Amino acid sequence: MESDSKYIVPSVRIFAILLGILGLALLYRSTARTFHVIVDGQELEIQSHSRTVEAVLRQGGILISENDLVFPGLEEFLDDGAAIEVQKGRTIILSSAGEVFEIQSVGRSIGDIVAEADLTLLPGDRVWADGIPKRDVAQNLDNPPALLSVEQSEAILLDIDGEQILIRSAAPTLAEALAEAGVVLRTGDDLVPGAETPLRGLEQASLHRSNPITILVDDEVIHSRSVANSVSAALTQAGISLIGLDYSIPEMVANIPEDGEIEVVRVREEVLIEQTPIPFETLYQPNPELEIDQQSIMEPGSYGVQASRIRVTLENGEEISRLGEGQWVAREPQGRTIGYGTNIVVRTMDTPNGPISYWRTIRMYATSYSPSRAGVPDDWPWFGITACGKELVKGLVAIDNRYIPFHTMMYVPGYGFAEACDIGGGVKGRWIDLGYEDHNWENWHQYITVYFLTPVPPASTIAWVFP
């Protein structure tokens, strides 16, 4: 028993000492302060009995270099629960104006980083972070870039129709610089120098704004814009040319009208050759081998041609005028020669009125008349008297006296013997009007063959060609 008791007493002492140490540790821990530390945006909690920023960070294993930014400062004393912000400095390669240098920066935005490099960003400057263009230089970056490029802008004095504005841009061309400045180029605007002019070294430019114009040409309506003052300049700018007799409305030297409308009239001339026939003459020659009233063509004849030169003017495809420029005989007419028969053959024929001897037959249209049907008043002094002086009775007929002489004796089937002894206003050519007295008149309206009776009259009185 004595031996066991001598071991129990030291064990209790050791346990008491350990318990005391643990209590002291717990007491020490419970008295530690908690600090909130933000390192490059990441939040940490550090418990420490230290009172300075530097000691707290060291206790939390956060090493601070001379390029880091710490707030509050490293020597500042902290209250329980205070926050510490740490921005770790980073190495950034910066290129600007053809120079490349290395900087250490704690800046979170491009503006801050550039400012740390003692550079000033002006309106229009272009900035690339790791090759990506950045517009908002004040925006904080999630990760600072390793490579930052700054292209400084150029100042350009721009004159817009007499109003001057100053723009700055780092764009490669003038057109891109104007776009960045919100200056929209419209079709037809006159920009000097041209839109693709390099911006580097350019100090000034001018922009003459175009006005809307409407051009009516070649059945099309072209809506365009132009800075031109005259119609001629506007058409030239639109690539429209006047050719030959073309003209414009208004005329080329006029100013562009207020409504901006210009019409181009296309004028075209055509030269036409019109041909009209020239009739040929018909000549008749006697042919003793042919019987009377028979004909043969000896020369067929042909029409001549008269040509006329005509200049036709068309405006926009529509004819507006024709002008004759002379005429000439392109081909002379060739006369036709017809041979007519002069051979008279006497023939005989039995008729209801007895046998007749005749030397000619002609197909004629027969009508009839009497004194009261002759179309003259009955109190007329020559009422009922024929042109050859005889009183009208059956057997006297009216004929065309140009071809049948008075007193020519004929036989008309159905009428009987007839003597040419009268004329009438409508009796022409192959027309015979058969005479009657009023009491025995018969109505005739028909074609019939008329026989010319012998003796054969003298050749000089014969109409060899009967119409």
matplotlib code that plots the C-alpha trace (Angstrom):
import matplotlib.pyplot as plt

x = [0.0, 2.8, 4.5, 1.4, 0.7, 4.1, 3.4, -0.1, 1.1, 3.5, 0.9, -1.7, 0.8, 1.7, -1.9, -2.6, 0.3, -0.9, -4.4, -3.0, -1.1, -4.2, -6.2, -3.6, -3.6, -7.3, -7.2, -4.6, -6.6, -9.7, -8.1, -6.8, -8.3, -9.8, -8.8, -10.3, -7.6, -8.4, -5.5, -6.1, -9.9, -9.8, -11.0, -9.1, -9.6, -6.5, -6.5, -3.7, -2.6, -0.4, -1.5, 0.3, -0.6, 2.8, 2.7, -0.8, 0.1, 3.4, 1.4, -1.0, 1.9, 1.3, 4.7, 4.8, 7.2, 8.1, 5.8, 2.8, 0.1, -1.2, -4.0, -3.7, 0.1, 2.3, 3.1, -0.5, -2.1, -5.3, -8.5, -10.3, -12.1, -10.3, -9.9, -6.6, -6.5, -3.5, -2.9, 0.1, 2.3, 2.7, 5.2, 3.6, 5.3, 4.1, 4.6, 3.8, 5.1, 7.5, 9.0, 8.7, 9.5, 8.7, 6.7, 5.6, 1.9, -0.7, -3.4, -6.6, -7.8, -5.9, -6.2, -4.5, -1.7, -1.0, -1.0, 1.6, 3.8, 3.5, 1.5, -1.6, -4.5, -6.1, -9.5, -9.0, -6.0, -6.2, -5.3, -4.8, -4.6, -2.9, -3.9, -7.6, -8.8, -10.2, -12.6, -13.3, -10.0, -11.6, -13.1, -11.4, -9.9, -10.3, -6.7, -4.1, -2.6, 0.9, 1.2, -0.3, -0.1, -1.0, -1.3, -1.5, -4.1, -3.6, -5.3, -7.2, -9.0, -12.1, -14.0, -17.6, -19.2, -17.5, -17.9, -14.6, -14.3, -11.3, -11.2, -8.6, -8.1, -5.5, -7.3, -5.2, -7.3, -9.3, -12.5, -12.2, -11.3, -14.4, -16.5, -15.0, -16.0, -19.5, -19.2, -21.1, -20.0, -22.9, -22.8, -21.6, -19.9, -16.7, -13.9, -10.5, -8.2, -9.8, -11.3, -8.4, -5.8, -3.4, -4.1, -0.5, 0.8, -2.5, -3.4, -6.6, -9.4, -12.5, -15.9, -18.5, -21.9, -23.8, -27.5, -30.1, -30.8, -33.1, -32.0, -34.5, -32.5, -32.9, -36.3, -34.8, -35.1, -31.7, -31.7, -28.2, -26.4, -24.1, -22.0, -22.1, -23.7, -24.4, -26.4, -23.3, -21.2, -24.0, -24.3, -20.6, -20.4, -23.2, -21.3, -23.9, -22.8, -24.6, -23.9, -24.5, -27.8, -28.7, -29.8, -30.8, -33.7, -32.6, -29.8, -26.2, -25.0, -27.9, -27.7, -29.3, -33.0, -34.3, -36.2, -33.0, -34.7, -32.8, -34.0, -31.7, -33.3, -31.7, -31.9, -31.4, -31.6, -32.5, -32.2, -34.9, -35.1, -38.7, -39.6, -42.7, -43.6, -43.6, -46.3, -45.4, -47.1, -49.0, -48.5, -50.8, -49.6, -51.7, -51.2, -52.8, -52.4, -54.9, -58.6, -60.2, -60.8, -58.1, -54.8, -51.4, -48.6, -45.6, -43.6, -44.7, -43.4, -42.3, -42.8, -40.1, -38.9, -38.7, -36.5, -36.8, -34.3, -36.0, -34.2, -36.3, -35.6, -36.5, -36.4, -36.4, -37.5, -40.5, -40.6, -40.8, -40.1, -39.4, -37.4, -37.1, -33.6, -34.2, -35.5, -34.3, -35.4, -33.8, -35.2, -36.9, -40.2, -40.3, -43.3, -45.7, -46.6, -49.8, -50.7, -54.3, -55.9, -56.8, -57.9, -61.6, -63.5, -67.1, -69.5, -73.2, -75.8, -79.5, -81.7, -85.4, -85.3, -83.7, -80.1, -77.4, -73.8, -71.6, -67.9, -67.5, -69.1, -68.8, -70.1, -72.0, -74.3, -77.8, -80.3, -83.4, -85.0, -87.9, -88.7, -90.3, -87.6, -84.7, -84.5, -85.5, -88.7, -91.4, -91.5, -87.9, -87.5, -85.6, -87.8, -87.8, -85.2, -81.9, -78.5, -78.3, -81.6, -84.1, -87.2, -86.7, -88.3, -87.5, -84.4, -82.4, -79.9, -77.5, -73.8, -70.4, -69.8, -66.0, -65.9, -69.0, -69.8, -73.4, -75.4, -73.4, -75.8, -76.0, -78.1, -79.1, -80.7, -84.1, -84.3, -83.6, -81.8, -80.3, -78.8, -76.3, -78.1, -77.9, -75.6, -76.2, -74.4, -73.9, -73.4, -69.7, -67.6, -69.3, -72.7, -75.7, -79.0, -81.8, -84.4, -88.2, -91.3, -93.2, -96.0, -93.8, -90.9, -89.3, -87.0, -83.4, -80.7, -78.4, -75.2, -75.6, -73.5, -74.0, -73.3, -71.9, -73.5, -71.8, -70.8, -67.4, -66.8, -63.6, -60.6, -60.2, -63.5, -63.0, -62.1, -59.6, -59.1, -62.5, -62.3]
y = [0.0, 2.3, 1.6, 2.5, 5.8, 7.0, 6.9, 8.5, 11.8, 12.7, 11.8, 14.1, 16.9, 16.3, 16.2, 19.4, 21.1, 20.1, 21.2, 24.5, 24.9, 24.0, 26.5, 29.2, 28.3, 28.5, 31.8, 33.1, 32.0, 33.5, 36.8, 37.0, 39.6, 38.8, 40.9, 40.9, 41.0, 41.5, 40.5, 41.4, 41.1, 37.8, 38.0, 36.3, 36.2, 36.4, 36.0, 37.7, 39.4, 41.7, 45.3, 46.6, 45.9, 44.5, 42.1, 40.9, 40.2, 38.5, 36.3, 35.5, 34.5, 37.4, 38.7, 42.3, 43.7, 47.3, 47.4, 46.2, 48.7, 48.2, 50.1, 51.1, 51.5, 48.8, 50.7, 51.6, 50.1, 48.1, 47.9, 44.6, 43.6, 46.2, 45.5, 45.4, 45.7, 44.5, 45.1, 43.1, 44.9, 43.3, 43.6, 45.1, 45.6, 49.0, 50.2, 53.8, 56.2, 53.5, 52.9, 49.7, 49.7, 47.7, 49.0, 47.7, 48.6, 48.0, 49.7, 47.9, 49.9, 50.8, 54.4, 53.8, 51.7, 54.3, 57.1, 55.1, 55.2, 59.0, 58.9, 60.9, 59.4, 61.9, 61.6, 59.4, 57.4, 53.7, 51.1, 47.4, 45.1, 41.8, 42.5, 43.2, 46.8, 48.6, 51.4, 52.1, 52.8, 53.5, 50.0, 47.7, 44.6, 41.2, 40.5, 43.1, 42.7, 41.5, 43.7, 47.1, 49.1, 52.8, 54.5, 58.2, 60.1, 62.8, 66.2, 67.1, 70.3, 69.4, 72.0, 70.9, 73.3, 76.3, 75.0, 73.9, 71.2, 69.6, 65.8, 63.4, 59.9, 57.1, 55.5, 54.5, 56.4, 59.6, 57.8, 55.7, 58.8, 60.5, 57.5, 57.4, 61.1, 60.4, 62.1, 60.1, 60.2, 60.1, 59.2, 62.1, 64.0, 65.7, 64.8, 66.3, 64.6, 61.2, 58.8, 56.4, 59.0, 57.8, 59.8, 60.0, 63.5, 64.9, 68.2, 69.3, 68.1, 69.5, 68.0, 69.4, 67.8, 66.5, 67.3, 64.8, 64.8, 62.8, 62.0, 60.8, 59.1, 56.1, 55.2, 55.0, 57.1, 57.5, 58.8, 60.1, 62.9, 65.5, 68.4, 69.9, 73.3, 73.0, 70.4, 69.5, 68.8, 66.7, 64.5, 64.1, 63.1, 60.5, 59.1, 60.2, 61.6, 63.5, 62.2, 63.9, 65.9, 64.8, 67.6, 68.1, 69.9, 72.3, 72.9, 71.9, 75.3, 75.9, 75.5, 72.4, 73.3, 73.4, 70.2, 68.5, 67.0, 66.7, 65.0, 63.7, 63.7, 61.2, 62.4, 60.1, 60.7, 58.1, 58.5, 56.8, 56.2, 56.1, 54.7, 55.5, 53.9, 55.9, 54.8, 53.7, 54.7, 52.3, 52.7, 51.0, 49.9, 48.4, 44.7, 43.7, 40.0, 40.4, 40.6, 43.9, 44.1, 41.6, 42.7, 41.3, 42.6, 43.4, 45.0, 44.3, 47.6, 48.2, 50.8, 53.3, 54.1, 57.6, 57.7, 60.3, 60.9, 61.7, 62.6, 61.4, 62.9, 60.9, 62.0, 59.3, 56.9, 59.0, 60.6, 64.4, 65.5, 64.4, 66.5, 65.8, 66.1, 65.6, 63.1, 61.4, 58.9, 55.6, 53.8, 55.1, 53.5, 51.3, 51.8, 49.0, 48.4, 46.7, 45.6, 46.0, 44.2, 45.9, 42.9, 43.2, 40.0, 40.3, 37.6, 36.8, 35.6, 34.8, 36.8, 37.1, 40.2, 38.5, 37.7, 40.3, 41.0, 42.4, 43.3, 43.9, 42.8, 44.6, 43.5, 46.5, 47.3, 48.1, 50.5, 52.2, 55.6, 57.5, 61.3, 61.6, 59.5, 61.5, 63.8, 67.0, 69.1, 68.5, 72.2, 72.2, 73.3, 70.1, 67.7, 64.3, 65.4, 63.3, 64.8, 64.0, 66.1, 63.2, 62.7, 59.9, 56.7, 53.1, 52.2, 55.3, 54.8, 56.8, 55.9, 57.3, 59.4, 59.4, 55.8, 55.2, 57.8, 59.0, 57.0, 53.8, 50.9, 48.1, 45.2, 44.6, 41.2, 41.6, 45.2, 45.0, 47.4, 50.5, 53.7, 55.7, 59.0, 60.3, 60.9, 61.1, 62.5, 59.1, 57.1, 56.3, 53.7, 50.3, 51.6, 51.7, 53.4, 52.0, 54.6, 54.2, 56.3, 56.8, 54.4, 51.4, 51.8, 48.7, 48.6, 47.4, 46.7, 43.9, 43.1, 42.1, 41.7, 44.4, 43.7, 46.5, 46.1, 46.4, 48.3, 48.6, 52.4, 54.1, 53.1, 56.7, 56.6, 53.4, 53.4, 50.5, 50.4, 50.4, 51.2]
z = [0.0, 0.9, -2.4, -4.5, -2.7, -3.4, -7.2, -7.1, -5.6, -8.5, -11.2, -9.7, -9.7, -13.4, -14.4, -12.4, -14.2, -17.6, -16.8, -15.7, -19.0, -21.0, -19.1, -19.7, -23.4, -23.6, -21.7, -24.1, -27.1, -25.8, -25.3, -28.9, -31.2, -34.7, -37.6, -41.2, -43.8, -47.6, -49.9, -53.6, -53.0, -51.0, -47.4, -44.5, -40.7, -38.5, -34.7, -33.0, -29.7, -31.8, -32.1, -35.2, -38.8, -39.7, -36.7, -37.6, -41.2, -40.2, -37.8, -40.6, -42.9, -45.3, -46.5, -47.5, -50.1, -50.7, -53.8, -51.9, -50.7, -47.2, -45.5, -42.7, -42.7, -41.2, -38.1, -37.3, -34.2, -34.6, -32.6, -32.1, -35.4, -37.5, -41.3, -43.2, -47.0, -48.9, -52.6, -53.8, -56.2, -59.6, -62.4, -65.6, -69.0, -70.3, -73.9, -74.9, -77.7, -79.0, -75.6, -73.5, -69.7, -66.6, -63.7, -60.3, -59.7, -57.1, -59.2, -59.8, -62.9, -66.1, -65.1, -61.8, -63.4, -66.1, -63.5, -61.4, -64.5, -64.6, -67.9, -68.6, -70.6, -72.9, -74.7, -77.7, -76.4, -77.0, -74.4, -74.7, -71.7, -72.7, -76.3, -75.5, -76.2, -73.1, -73.3, -69.6, -68.0, -64.6, -64.2, -61.8, -63.3, -61.9, -62.7, -63.5, -67.0, -67.6, -70.7, -71.1, -74.3, -74.7, -78.0, -77.7, -79.7, -82.2, -82.1, -85.3, -86.1, -88.1, -90.1, -90.8, -93.2, -91.5, -87.9, -86.3, -83.6, -82.0, -81.9, -80.5, -81.6, -81.9, -84.8, -87.8, -90.3, -90.5, -91.1, -87.9, -85.9, -87.1, -86.2, -82.7, -82.4, -83.5, -86.8, -89.3, -93.0, -95.4, -99.1, -101.1, -98.3, -99.3, -96.8, -97.3, -97.1, -97.9, -95.4, -95.6, -94.9, -92.0, -88.9, -87.7, -88.3, -89.6, -88.0, -89.7, -92.0, -93.6, -94.1, -96.5, -95.9, -98.9, -99.6, -100.9, -104.6, -106.9, -110.5, -113.1, -115.8, -118.2, -116.7, -113.2, -110.1, -108.4, -104.8, -103.9, -102.1, -103.4, -102.2, -105.7, -106.3, -110.0, -111.9, -113.9, -110.9, -109.3, -112.3, -112.6, -109.0, -109.5, -112.5, -115.1, -118.4, -121.1, -124.5, -127.8, -127.7, -124.2, -121.9, -118.3, -116.5, -115.0, -117.5, -116.7, -115.7, -113.3, -109.5, -108.0, -107.3, -103.8, -104.2, -105.4, -108.4, -111.7, -114.9, -117.6, -121.1, -123.4, -127.0, -129.9, -133.6, -136.2, -140.0, -141.9, -145.6, -146.7, -150.1, -152.1, -155.5, -158.7, -161.0, -164.4, -167.6, -169.8, -173.5, -176.0, -179.4, -182.2, -183.0, -186.2, -185.3, -182.4, -183.0, -181.8, -178.0, -177.3, -175.6, -174.9, -172.7, -174.7, -171.8, -168.2, -166.8, -163.2, -160.5, -159.8, -156.3, -154.8, -151.6, -148.9, -146.1, -142.8, -139.5, -136.5, -133.0, -129.9, -126.3, -123.7, -126.4, -127.6, -131.0, -130.9, -134.4, -138.0, -140.4, -144.1, -145.5, -149.2, -151.7, -154.8, -157.4, -156.4, -159.4, -162.5, -163.5, -166.5, -168.8, -169.6, -173.2, -174.1, -177.6, -178.6, -181.5, -184.7, -186.6, -187.3, -188.1, -189.4, -188.0, -188.4, -186.0, -186.1, -183.7, -182.9, -185.0, -187.9, -188.9, -188.1, -189.3, -186.6, -186.3, -182.5, -179.2, -175.8, -172.5, -171.1, -168.1, -169.4, -167.8, -169.3, -169.4, -171.1, -171.5, -168.1, -166.4, -167.9, -164.9, -166.7, -166.2, -168.8, -169.6, -170.6, -174.2, -175.1, -173.1, -174.8, -177.4, -177.6, -177.9, -181.6, -182.1, -182.5, -180.4, -177.9, -178.9, -178.5, -180.5, -179.5, -176.7, -174.7, -174.6, -173.7, -176.8, -176.3, -177.3, -179.3, -182.0, -182.6, -185.1, -184.4, -185.0, -182.4, -181.5, -177.9, -177.2, -175.6, -176.7, -180.4, -182.8, -181.2, -182.5, -180.5, -180.3, -176.7, -173.7, -170.0, -167.0, -165.5, -168.7, -168.8, -170.4, -170.6, -169.8, -172.2, -171.3, -173.4, -174.6, -174.5, -174.7, -171.5, -172.5, -173.4, -170.9, -169.4, -166.5, -167.2, -164.7, -166.0, -167.9, -171.5, -174.7, -177.2, -180.9, -183.1, -186.6, -190.0, -192.0, -190.2, -189.5, -190.7, -188.5, -187.4, -185.6, -183.8, -180.1, -180.3, -176.5, -174.6, -170.9]

ax = plt.figure().add_subplot(projection="3d")
ax.plot(x, y, z, "-o")
ax.set_aspect("equal")
plt.show()
